[in-house]
């Protein structure tokens, strides 16, 4: 399938058809099922244009027609059209754990249909890359639908082309991971930072209610993904959201970066697991986290902050104290509607986010 170009700004005449196809597909994905008349009203396109676009999407199996809707008046009943989540499968990989590669086949609605885990606790370099490719090949072999693409969530700094600019786990710094995997399997491959793909998962698949979202991923390290006004923010050096080494308390423990008291030393999963059940200590690190996040909330006027972490560690005193610190350090108007929650995707946030990355790049669903 040929990717649909992203409709940024005013579409040129040559791009108008793919622009309009994207509008219709997005509308059906997020708000369907809808009749052709409903789509025309929602998109501002003519009914004739919408009917033509729906016919093309039907031919690609990206949408399906449902049974005709019965109306309470005379006239031809409308036929609802719905996005088809099983038109394609996506191969998704989560590389955020130093001990395991996690992979899955995911459908277009973000549902995992097959899982795979490979223990690579001591495997690095080319050997680890071979294991990644072996997992991809196995997952491709399990697919019963065409593969839309391969998505990878990786820790570290990743540019939009899939180059790993800084990667600490597997020794792949300087590797164009997207290119390597794509050439091996002859499929489109997209690679992004693990926190960024988790933010995409919340936006595309988990029903994020607003347009400005920060996803805070607590793992071996920590990272944040930002979606602002519906677009993923990566920064000039593709390192937006790297807040793990913001100093939260200079009297804190030494950090691997050479400084003391970085946020990562307080709220990485290993650090939080040591505080399990200790409500006052969890409240203390929650407060420190809120103090780090408050300037971000103030600068960006966020709608939501979503934590990707075990609920038993962050629900309760941690989250309450974190919200309290943000409230104290920002204007009340910025926090009265701010939604702080734990991701409903659990440990699958990065895995499903890798699939969201493919949907965003190949189908322009963001």
Order of alpha helices (4+ residues) and beta strands (2+ residues): alpha-alpha-alpha-beta-beta-beta-beta-beta-alpha-beta-beta-beta-alpha-beta-alpha-beta-beta-beta-alpha-alpha-alpha-beta-alpha-alpha-alpha-beta-alpha
